[in-house]
Amino acid sequence: MIDLAAIDQDTITARGQYATVRSAHEDAKKRLAILCGHFSSIAPQVLRHMQPDNDAQPNMEAVRGLLAEGRDALARMDACVAEIEGLAMQRAALKQAAWGRP
């Protein structure tokens, strides 16, 4: 058992902050993985719509919708990447205070 009373209060606070930022960092990376999977699924759907069977006309409404969905997914990926970058920097800055090592 750890005697929490023996640990400096500033260290306990820093560790709580570090754990909070680390959790947000991990959650953001999971969101990015989901966004990347969604984004990568759009291209084959566009291709499938643009190559209809029996010389039919492509469903351009569906294609335009998929392209818009892709742009939106890419924008959300960009925002998520920026969030992960910021959280990584914040986490690194807290590490020394929380754990006494860089």
RAVENCOR-V760383 format. One record per residue. N is the residue number from 1. PSI is psi in whole degrees, 0 to 359 (999 if undefined). NEAR is the number of other ideal C-beta (glycine too) atoms within 8 Angstrom. Layout:
n->[N:N]
psi->[PSI:PSI]
near->[NEAR:NEAR]
//
This chain:
n->[1:2:3:4:5:6:7:8:9:10:11:12:13:14:15:16:17:18:19:20:21:22:23:24:25:26:27:28:29:30:31:32:33:34:35:36:37:38:39:40:41:42:43:44:45:46:47:48:49:50:51:52:53:54:55:56:57:58:59:60:61:62:63:64:65:66:67:68:69:70:71:72:73:74:75:76:77:78:79:80:81:82:83:84:85:86:87:88:89:90:91:92:93:94:95:96:97:98:99:100:101:102]
psi->[141:131:96:334:339:351:133:137:324:323:316:316:314:321:323:319:316:314:321:314:319:317:316:322:314:318:319:322:324:318:319:319:319:316:318:318:317:314:316:340:345:318:312:332:319:312:316:317:328:355:62:157:156:39:26:162:141:148:88:330:317:319:314:321:318:319:320:320:321:317:318:317:318:320:319:325:317:315:321:320:316:321:316:318:313:317:323:318:318:319:315:321:330:341:314:313:325:320:357:21:150:999]
near->[2:4:6:6:4:4:9:5:6:7:10:10:8:11:10:8:10:14:8:8:12:9:8:9:12:8:8:12:9:8:9:12:8:8:12:9:8:9:11:7:8:13:8:7:9:12:8:7:12:8:6:10:3:4:3:6:5:9:8:7:6:8:12:8:8:12:10:8:9:12:8:8:12:9:8:9:12:8:8:12:9:8:9:12:8:8:12:9:8:9:12:7:7:12:11:9:8:11:7:4:5:3]
//
